[in-house]
């Protein structure tokens, strides 16, 4: 995967993305925003916002910034914001998810929906998400991860040579995402049909014991 192949793939997808991927991915989008449990005044970054399918689900009173590497996808998102008068959207920016041109600790929560297997270096994506998220803030990643079923796993690995054309890696493993002492994975939940996509919930950094919330869903794989 490289930036140019990603841009090329999503330039092809832009006009058809909502029709092809919208119904399949929307349950996960709704689940992620529910899991954030946002309050008025909080600021959220959505990495890889695409055509903005998730934007109407954010509650009024929050401030949402969306970034994406594809100008064509973002054009669709801007049309959606204007047509639906989505006042919660603060800005939509063309930006590389691995090099966010955003200030440290400037968001209360950061979410990446169906992006981790698209970027060239998922570890850099996570590092940047952590950097711009406040200590104690929530970071959510929704993605497809390689099946535990050996037959499906073999098929996914067989598709890997097509990654550049598809615009994503079909065989990304959940264990390739980091889990560090100050970056706790507090839950994994099925996000879409048959558990093919999962919602991974992290807490960024450590909070004082009295300020820690209980996980919003039980951990498990």
Backbone as CSV, one residue per row, in Angstrom:
resi,resn,N_x,N_y,N_z,CA_x,CA_y,CA_z,C_x,C_y,C_z
1,UNK,0.834,-1.192,0.000,0.000,0.000,0.000,0.874,1.250,0.000
2,UNK,0.492,2.269,-0.764,1.164,3.555,-0.763,0.111,4.618,-1.033
3,UNK,0.440,5.866,-0.760,-0.553,6.933,-0.841,-1.146,7.078,-2.230
4,UNK,-0.340,6.931,-3.251,-0.854,7.130,-4.605,-1.851,6.035,-4.976
5,UNK,-1.562,4.782,-4.608,-2.505,3.707,-4.920,-3.797,3.878,-4.131
6,UNK,-3.691,4.406,-2.913,-4.891,4.655,-2.108,-5.733,5.750,-2.752
7,UNK,-5.096,6.843,-3.144,-5.829,7.932,-3.805,-6.505,7.433,-5.084
8,UNK,-5.775,6.631,-5.859,-6.327,6.121,-7.116,-7.535,5.233,-6.866
9,UNK,-7.428,4.338,-5.872,-8.531,3.427,-5.577,-9.772,4.189,-5.144
10,UNK,-9.603,5.179,-4.271,-10.777,5.876,-3.739,-11.286,6.958,-4.685
11,UNK,-10.485,7.336,-5.658,-11.010,8.162,-6.749,-12.012,7.342,-7.564
12,UNK,-11.699,6.054,-7.751,-12.629,5.163,-8.451,-13.896,4.923,-7.633
13,UNK,-13.734,4.796,-6.309,-14.868,4.468,-5.443,-15.814,5.641,-5.211
14,UNK,-15.325,6.865,-5.336,-16.040,8.038,-4.821,-17.500,8.098,-5.251
15,UNK,-17.777,7.889,-6.526,-19.151,8.042,-7.023,-20.062,6.874,-6.672
16,UNK,-19.485,5.774,-6.226,-20.284,4.567,-5.967,-20.185,4.088,-4.515
17,UNK,-19.343,4.741,-3.733,-19.027,4.251,-2.392,-20.279,4.113,-1.521
18,UNK,-21.110,5.141,-1.490,-22.280,5.117,-0.607,-23.210,3.961,-0.936
19,UNK,-23.422,3.723,-2.214,-24.344,2.673,-2.632,-23.778,1.279,-2.342
20,UNK,-22.484,1.101,-2.537,-21.875,-0.225,-2.385,-21.557,-0.530,-0.926
21,UNK,-20.960,0.441,-0.220,-20.455,0.178,1.117,-21.321,0.749,2.243
22,UNK,-22.194,1.695,1.917,-22.983,2.340,2.951,-23.791,1.391,3.805
23,UNK,-24.680,0.582,3.235,-25.521,-0.304,4.044,-24.720,-1.319,4.860
24,UNK,-23.613,-1.808,4.315,-22.813,-2.817,5.008,-22.079,-2.217,6.203
25,UNK,-21.536,-1.019,6.034,-20.685,-0.418,7.059,-21.448,0.421,8.089
26,UNK,-22.662,0.839,7.777,-23.367,1.760,8.672,-23.603,1.234,10.084
27,UNK,-23.906,-0.051,10.297,-24.052,-0.516,11.684,-22.812,-0.246,12.536
28,UNK,-21.643,-0.426,11.952,-20.414,-0.156,12.690,-20.226,1.321,12.975
29,UNK,-20.605,2.163,12.014,-20.492,3.607,12.226,-21.376,4.043,13.395
30,UNK,-22.609,3.576,13.411,-23.521,3.929,14.494,-23.003,3.415,15.837
31,UNK,-22.501,2.188,15.848,-21.995,1.591,17.079,-20.834,2.394,17.649
32,UNK,-19.925,2.835,16.773,-18.761,3.591,17.236,-19.174,4.897,17.901
33,UNK,-20.100,5.609,17.299,-20.509,6.902,17.849,-21.287,6.708,19.141
34,UNK,-22.072,5.641,19.237,-22.748,5.331,20.492,-21.734,5.026,21.591
35,UNK,-20.680,4.268,21.237,-19.658,3.894,22.217,-18.888,5.098,22.736
36,UNK,-18.750,6.141,21.921,-18.047,7.339,22.366,-18.810,8.073,23.460
37,UNK,-20.142,7.955,23.454,-20.978,8.568,24.495,-20.613,10.050,24.663
38,UNK,-20.683,10.775,23.568,-20.200,12.154,23.524,-21.110,13.119,24.267
39,UNK,-20.507,14.169,24.798,-21.230,15.225,25.490,-21.076,16.538,24.730
40,UNK,-22.039,17.436,24.853,-21.952,18.731,24.159,-20.634,19.440,24.477
41,UNK,-20.040,20.014,23.446,-18.786,20.741,23.612,-17.550,19.908,23.353
42,UNK,-17.697,18.586,23.327,-16.529,17.756,23.063,-16.156,17.801,21.583
43,UNK,-14.877,17.600,21.344,-14.330,17.696,19.983,-13.832,16.326,19.547
44,UNK,-14.246,15.913,18.358,-13.946,14.572,17.855,-13.231,14.673,16.515
45,UNK,-12.223,13.837,16.322,-11.572,13.707,15.026,-11.970,12.372,14.426
46,UNK,-12.490,12.395,13.196,-12.713,11.151,12.464,-11.675,11.048,11.360
47,UNK,-10.834,10.048,11.474,-9.769,9.804,10.510,-10.325,8.924,9.397
48,UNK,-10.163,9.358,8.156,-10.719,8.613,7.041,-12.219,8.767,6.949
49,UNK,-12.684,9.996,6.997,-14.125,10.268,7.032,-14.812,9.933,5.714
50,UNK,-14.048,9.828,4.624,-14.612,9.427,3.336,-15.695,10.369,2.848
51,UNK,-16.837,9.799,2.455,-17.956,10.599,1.946,-18.840,11.134,3.060
52,UNK,-18.425,10.923,4.299,-19.163,11.500,5.423,-20.405,10.734,5.838
53,UNK,-20.453,9.431,5.548,-21.628,8.642,5.906,-21.921,8.665,7.399
54,UNK,-20.901,8.801,8.212,-21.092,8.791,9.671,-21.518,10.141,10.233
55,UNK,-21.303,11.215,9.505,-21.465,12.555,10.064,-22.868,12.835,10.613
56,UNK,-23.953,12.369,9.972,-25.278,12.642,10.535,-25.534,11.968,11.877
57,UNK,-24.724,10.969,12.236,-24.947,10.245,13.486,-24.343,10.935,14.699
58,UNK,-23.462,11.903,14.483,-22.886,12.622,15.621,-23.941,13.539,16.230
59,UNK,-24.039,13.585,17.554,-25.070,14.426,18.185,-24.781,15.911,18.016
60,UNK,-25.826,16.691,17.983,-25.660,18.138,17.949,-24.965,18.595,19.228
61,UNK,-24.176,19.634,19.084,-23.469,20.169,20.245,-22.032,19.727,20.336
62,UNK,-21.657,18.640,19.632,-20.245,18.270,19.575,-19.620,18.937,18.355
63,UNK,-18.298,18.902,18.304,-17.583,19.473,17.157,-16.786,18.359,16.487
64,UNK,-17.043,18.147,15.204,-16.427,17.041,14.479,-15.515,17.589,13.383
65,UNK,-14.281,17.106,13.380,-13.348,17.371,12.293,-13.112,16.050,11.583
66,UNK,-13.262,16.037,10.260,-13.004,14.845,9.475,-11.845,15.060,8.536
67,UNK,-10.979,14.049,8.418,-9.869,14.141,7.461,-9.895,12.921,6.545
68,UNK,-9.372,13.091,5.347,-9.289,11.982,4.395,-8.226,12.314,3.362
69,UNK,-7.621,11.284,2.797,-6.578,11.483,1.794,-7.172,11.730,0.419
70,UNK,-8.465,11.434,0.231,-9.093,11.520,-1.084,-9.923,12.797,-1.231
71,UNK,-9.503,13.729,-2.073,-10.311,14.937,-2.297,-11.688,14.612,-2.862
72,UNK,-11.758,13.591,-3.713,-13.039,13.240,-4.322,-14.031,12.735,-3.283
73,UNK,-13.564,11.938,-2.342,-14.441,11.466,-1.263,-14.885,12.634,-0.391
74,UNK,-13.966,13.542,-0.087,-14.304,14.690,0.760,-15.296,15.627,0.083
75,UNK,-15.245,15.726,-1.239,-16.242,16.544,-1.947,-17.649,16.020,-1.665
76,UNK,-17.799,14.697,-1.646,-19.095,14.097,-1.327,-19.494,14.404,0.113
77,UNK,-18.517,14.380,1.016,-18.800,14.681,2.420,-19.249,16.130,2.587
78,UNK,-18.602,17.041,1.887,-18.991,18.458,1.987,-20.407,18.670,1.451
79,UNK,-20.747,17.977,0.362,-22.121,18.060,-0.151,-23.110,17.556,0.893
80,UNK,-22.764,16.496,1.587,-23.650,15.931,2.609,-23.866,16.924,3.756
81,UNK,-22.783,17.562,4.179,-22.878,18.542,5.270,-23.797,19.691,4.881
82,UNK,-23.636,20.180,3.664,-24.456,21.297,3.207,-25.912,20.887,3.031
83,UNK,-26.146,19.748,2.414,-27.521,19.308,2.137,-28.292,18.978,3.410
84,UNK,-27.598,18.438,4.411,-28.269,18.035,5.647,-28.071,19.037,6.782
85,UNK,-27.392,20.148,6.470,-27.179,21.196,7.460,-26.596,20.623,8.759
86,UNK,-25.482,19.950,8.636,-24.856,19.287,9.779,-23.962,20.279,10.521
87,UNK,-24.559,20.997,11.447,-23.852,22.070,12.149,-22.759,21.548,13.073
88,UNK,-22.795,20.259,13.403,-21.778,19.706,14.300,-20.431,19.505,13.603
89,UNK,-20.414,19.615,12.275,-19.168,19.419,11.533,-18.376,20.724,11.516
90,UNK,-17.238,20.705,12.167,-16.383,21.888,12.263,-15.554,22.089,11.002
91,UNK,-15.000,20.979,10.463,-14.146,21.117,9.274,-13.945,19.752,8.629
92,UNK,-13.673,19.769,7.330,-13.321,18.576,6.570,-12.058,18.900,5.790
93,UNK,-11.009,18.115,5.992,-9.688,18.482,5.498,-9.029,17.325,4.753
94,UNK,-8.367,17.649,3.639,-7.530,16.664,2.953,-6.241,16.519,3.761
95,UNK,-5.971,15.286,4.205,-4.826,15.110,5.087,-4.420,13.639,5.123
96,UNK,-3.139,13.396,5.311,-2.583,12.056,5.440,-2.755,11.597,6.889
97,UNK,-3.408,10.470,7.100,-3.679,9.974,8.455,-2.407,9.651,9.225
98,UNK,-1.313,9.391,8.522,-0.064,9.076,9.201,0.755,10.317,9.522
99,UNK,0.317,11.477,9.048,1.015,12.741,9.313,-0.043,13.826,9.516
100,UNK,-0.714,13.780,10.648,-1.803,14.706,10.914,-1.266,16.101,11.206
101,UNK,-1.730,17.058,10.439,-1.321,18.448,10.650,-2.264,19.094,11.654
102,UNK,-2.243,18.543,12.874,-3.144,18.951,13.939,-2.363,19.025,15.246
103,UNK,-2.825,19.840,16.170,-2.098,20.053,17.413,-2.214,18.848,18.342
104,UNK,-1.190,18.689,19.182,-1.218,17.645,20.199,-2.417,17.831,21.129
105,UNK,-2.990,16.706,21.572,-4.044,16.703,22.588,-5.149,17.716,22.295
106,UNK,-5.591,17.765,21.033,-6.587,18.756,20.634,-7.984,18.164,20.441
107,UNK,-8.133,16.839,20.713,-9.430,16.189,20.556,-9.755,15.336,21.774
108,UNK,-11.019,15.341,22.148,-11.466,14.513,23.270,-11.562,13.044,22.887
109,UNK,-11.783,12.771,21.611,-11.880,11.395,21.118,-11.443,11.371,19.660
110,UNK,-10.916,10.217,19.243,-10.487,10.030,17.866,-11.005,8.675,17.398
111,UNK,-11.570,8.651,16.202,-12.127,7.407,15.673,-11.652,7.200,14.236
112,UNK,-11.316,5.959,13.921,-10.921,5.586,12.560,-11.828,4.442,12.119
113,UNK,-12.700,4.703,11.166,-13.662,3.707,10.715,-13.225,3.138,9.374
114,UNK,-12.859,1.851,9.381,-12.495,1.148,8.156,-11.284,1.784,7.474
115,UNK,-10.282,2.131,8.285,-9.102,2.844,7.779,-7.810,2.086,8.058
116,UNK,-7.743,1.325,9.154,-6.474,0.745,9.604,-5.833,-0.150,8.554
117,UNK,-6.642,-0.846,7.758,-6.077,-1.722,6.726,-5.883,-0.997,5.399
118,UNK,-6.164,0.296,5.381,-5.971,1.106,4.172,-4.629,1.827,4.206
119,UNK,-4.251,2.369,5.361,-3.022,3.161,5.445,-1.797,2.273,5.271
120,UNK,-0.695,2.824,4.739,0.510,2.025,4.538,1.112,1.488,5.839
121,UNK,1.042,2.288,6.934,1.705,1.917,8.186,0.729,2.100,9.361
122,UNK,-0.009,1.067,9.746,-0.995,1.201,10.831,-0.405,1.686,12.148
123,UNK,0.863,1.342,12.423,1.468,1.800,13.669,1.607,3.317,13.690
124,UNK,1.916,3.920,12.540,2.005,5.384,12.471,0.623,6.016,12.618
125,UNK,-0.389,5.372,12.046,-1.759,5.846,12.220,-2.105,5.915,13.689
126,UNK,-1.841,4.852,14.427,-2.173,4.810,15.849,-1.364,5.849,16.618
127,UNK,-0.086,5.991,16.301,0.741,6.997,16.972,0.156,8.397,16.799
128,UNK,-0.284,8.720,15.578,-0.842,10.037,15.315,-2.197,10.218,16.008
129,UNK,-3.017,9.181,16.016,-4.290,9.253,16.735,-4.061,9.518,18.222
130,UNK,-3.087,8.849,18.786,-2.761,9.050,20.206,-2.261,10.476,20.472
131,UNK,-1.427,10.954,19.564,-0.820,12.279,19.762,-1.870,13.379,19.828
132,UNK,-2.873,13.304,18.964,-3.850,14.396,18.908,-4.998,14.202,19.893
133,UNK,-5.050,13.047,20.565,-6.107,12.770,21.543,-5.638,13.161,22.941
134,UNK,-6.547,13.706,23.728,-6.189,14.088,25.091,-5.869,12.840,25.926
135,UNK,-5.037,12.970,26.964,-4.835,11.853,27.899,-6.171,11.446,28.524
136,UNK,-6.421,10.146,28.540,-7.684,9.657,29.062,-8.808,9.641,28.061
137,UNK,-8.542,10.139,26.834,-9.576,10.162,25.810,-9.765,8.804,25.158
138,UNK,-10.878,8.658,24.462,-11.204,7.397,23.798,-10.698,7.392,22.358
139,UNK,-10.146,6.255,21.958,-9.731,6.026,20.579,-10.402,4.745,20.112
140,UNK,-11.151,4.850,19.022,-11.880,3.700,18.491,-11.395,3.388,17.082
141,UNK,-11.214,2.104,16.814,-10.822,1.638,15.494,-11.801,0.549,15.071
142,UNK,-12.486,0.775,13.943,-13.320,-0.269,13.345,-12.606,-0.771,12.107
143,UNK,-12.491,-2.089,11.997,-11.793,-2.628,10.832,-12.095,-4.112,10.681
144,UNK,-11.837,-4.605,9.478,-11.830,-6.047,9.271,-10.465,-6.579,9.674
145,UNK,-10.470,-7.667,10.424,-9.228,-8.335,10.805,-9.282,-9.783,10.316
146,UNK,-8.114,-10.320,10.051,-8.025,-11.647,9.466,-8.825,-12.666,10.270
147,UNK,-9.550,-13.508,9.569,-10.396,-14.513,10.198,-9.567,-15.535,10.964
148,UNK,-10.156,-16.061,12.042,-9.530,-17.165,12.771,-9.749,-18.490,12.039
149,UNK,-10.729,-18.501,11.159,-11.008,-19.699,10.373,-9.875,-19.921,9.376
150,UNK,-9.219,-21.091,9.393,-8.045,-21.286,8.528,-8.365,-21.199,7.038
151,UNK,-9.569,-21.609,6.634,-9.930,-21.540,5.223,-10.088,-20.089,4.790
152,UNK,-10.873,-19.307,5.570,-11.060,-17.892,5.239,-9.744,-17.127,5.334
153,UNK,-8.940,-17.487,6.325,-7.639,-16.818,6.483,-6.775,-17.041,5.242
154,UNK,-6.812,-18.258,4.713,-6.050,-18.548,3.508,-6.542,-17.757,2.313
155,UNK,-7.873,-17.605,2.190,-8.426,-16.813,1.089,-8.016,-15.353,1.207
156,UNK,-8.053,-14.826,2.430,-7.677,-13.422,2.643,-6.214,-13.192,2.282
157,UNK,-5.361,-14.117,2.677,-3.950,-13.981,2.333,-3.726,-14.100,0.829
158,UNK,-4.551,-14.918,0.181,-4.447,-15.058,-1.265,-4.799,-13.785,-2.007
159,UNK,-5.631,-12.930,-1.379,-6.033,-11.673,-2.003,-5.006,-10.551,-1.775
160,UNK,-4.032,-10.800,-0.927,-3.100,-9.722,-0.563,-2.417,-9.084,-1.775
161,UNK,-2.037,-9.850,-2.821,-1.398,-9.202,-3.986,-2.293,-8.175,-4.679
162,UNK,-3.596,-8.213,-4.397,-4.518,-7.260,-5.018,-4.729,-6.009,-4.165
163,UNK,-3.983,-5.875,-3.071,-4.198,-4.776,-2.122,-4.168,-3.407,-2.783
164,UNK,-3.201,-3.189,-3.670,-3.072,-1.872,-4.310,-4.300,-1.547,-5.144
165,UNK,-4.834,-2.553,-5.840,-6.012,-2.320,-6.661,-7.262,-2.140,-5.792
166,UNK,-7.388,-2.949,-4.732,-8.559,-2.882,-3.861,-8.579,-1.609,-3.020
167,UNK,-7.390,-1.129,-2.644,-7.303,0.039,-1.781,-7.271,-0.305,-0.312
168,UNK,-7.090,-1.584,0.032,-6.962,-2.001,1.426,-6.307,-3.383,1.472
169,UNK,-5.759,-3.728,2.656,-5.165,-5.052,2.859,-6.235,-5.996,3.402
170,UNK,-6.487,-7.113,2.759,-7.547,-8.010,3.211,-7.131,-8.928,4.350
171,UNK,-5.858,-8.915,4.755,-5.384,-9.898,5.736,-4.698,-9.236,6.934
172,UNK,-5.229,-8.110,7.385,-4.654,-7.439,8.560,-5.048,-8.191,9.824
173,UNK,-4.094,-8.440,10.698,-4.336,-9.181,11.937,-4.613,-8.222,13.084
174,UNK,-5.576,-8.567,13.928,-5.893,-7.720,15.086,-4.671,-7.500,15.966
175,UNK,-3.834,-8.526,16.102,-2.664,-8.412,16.972,-1.614,-7.459,16.427
176,UNK,-1.789,-6.985,15.189,-0.838,-6.008,14.646,-1.092,-4.611,15.211
177,UNK,-2.247,-4.407,15.841,-2.511,-3.138,16.516,-1.827,-3.146,17.873
178,UNK,-1.266,-2.019,18.304,-0.499,-2.003,19.552,-1.396,-2.090,20.779
179,UNK,-0.818,-2.636,21.843,-1.444,-2.587,23.165,-0.326,-2.357,24.166
180,UNK,-0.270,-1.129,24.703,0.832,-0.707,25.543,0.337,-0.408,26.948
181,UNK,1.281,-0.259,27.857,0.910,0.001,29.253,0.080,1.278,29.383
182,UNK,0.413,2.296,28.593,-0.329,3.556,28.672,-1.312,3.706,27.508
183,UNK,-1.640,2.589,26.869,-2.601,2.593,25.768,-3.377,1.280,25.853
184,UNK,-4.400,1.285,26.690,-5.089,0.061,27.072,-6.212,-0.282,26.102
185,UNK,-6.222,-1.505,25.647,-7.344,-2.015,24.859,-8.419,-2.465,25.842
186,UNK,-9.511,-1.706,25.925,-10.510,-2.002,26.947,-11.724,-2.735,26.401
187,UNK,-11.758,-2.988,25.112,-12.877,-3.745,24.583,-12.732,-4.051,23.113
188,UNK,-13.236,-5.216,22.719,-13.330,-5.598,21.317,-14.735,-6.152,21.115
189,UNK,-15.440,-5.625,20.117,-16.827,-5.999,19.908,-17.116,-6.169,18.423
190,UNK,-17.939,-7.161,18.082,-18.366,-7.300,16.694,-19.141,-6.062,16.277
191,UNK,-18.797,-5.535,15.094,-19.404,-4.282,14.647,-20.367,-4.463,13.491
192,UNK,-20.269,-5.565,12.772,-21.098,-5.780,11.589,-21.497,-7.240,11.511
193,UNK,-22.180,-7.591,10.490,-22.719,-8.931,10.315,-21.625,-10.004,10.404
194,UNK,-21.915,-11.060,11.157,-21.028,-12.212,11.328,-19.700,-11.864,11.995
195,UNK,-19.593,-10.659,12.560,-18.351,-10.274,13.218,-17.192,-10.079,12.271
196,UNK,-17.492,-9.884,10.991,-16.423,-9.721,10.006,-15.628,-8.450,10.269
197,UNK,-16.292,-7.413,10.782,-15.625,-6.193,11.213,-15.764,-6.078,12.722
198,UNK,-14.726,-5.518,13.361,-14.732,-5.395,14.820,-14.451,-3.958,15.237
199,UNK,-15.029,-3.583,16.373,-14.777,-2.289,16.991,-13.806,-2.500,18.142
200,UNK,-12.638,-1.873,18.044,-11.600,-1.985,19.072,-11.537,-0.660,19.817
201,UNK,-11.700,-0.724,21.128,-11.824,0.470,21.972,-10.580,0.593,22.853
202,UNK,-9.905,1.735,22.726,-8.714,2.018,23.535,-8.974,3.207,24.450
203,UNK,-8.237,3.250,25.552,-8.166,4.431,26.403,-6.762,4.993,26.287
204,UNK,-6.642,6.260,25.932,-5.349,6.884,25.652,-4.691,7.372,26.927
205,UNK,-3.590,6.758,27.321,-2.900,7.185,28.523,-3.636,6.744,29.773
206,UNK,-3.140,7.184,30.901,-3.705,6.783,32.182,-4.415,7.941,32.851
207,UNK,-5.538,7.633,33.498,-6.264,8.596,34.307,-6.101,8.241,35.778
208,UNK,-6.274,9.224,36.693,-6.329,8.878,38.103,-7.398,7.821,38.339
209,UNK,-7.173,6.926,39.313,-8.070,5.797,39.545,-9.521,6.227,39.695
210,UNK,-9.758,7.307,40.432,-11.134,7.733,40.700,-11.838,8.252,39.460
211,UNK,-11.067,8.620,38.437,-11.668,9.229,37.248,-11.901,8.238,36.129
212,UNK,-11.468,6.985,36.325,-11.596,6.003,35.254,-13.016,5.481,35.161
213,UNK,-13.519,5.422,33.936,-14.838,4.854,33.695,-14.715,3.348,33.495
214,UNK,-15.806,2.648,33.732,-15.865,1.233,33.386,-15.913,1.115,31.855
215,UNK,-15.351,0.045,31.293,-15.461,-0.148,29.853,-16.914,-0.135,29.411
216,UNK,-17.174,0.419,28.241,-18.552,0.534,27.760,-19.044,-0.761,27.139
217,UNK,-18.108,-1.699,26.862,-18.540,-3.027,26.457,-17.444,-4.000,26.857
218,UNK,-17.805,-5.249,27.001,-16.873,-6.233,27.535,-15.800,-6.571,26.517
219,UNK,-14.599,-6.769,27.028,-13.510,-7.174,26.149,-13.718,-8.613,25.702
220,UNK,-13.242,-8.898,24.525,-13.362,-10.266,24.010,-13.046,-10.301,22.534
221,UNK,-12.721,-11.454,22.019,-12.368,-11.611,20.611,-13.247,-12.665,19.957
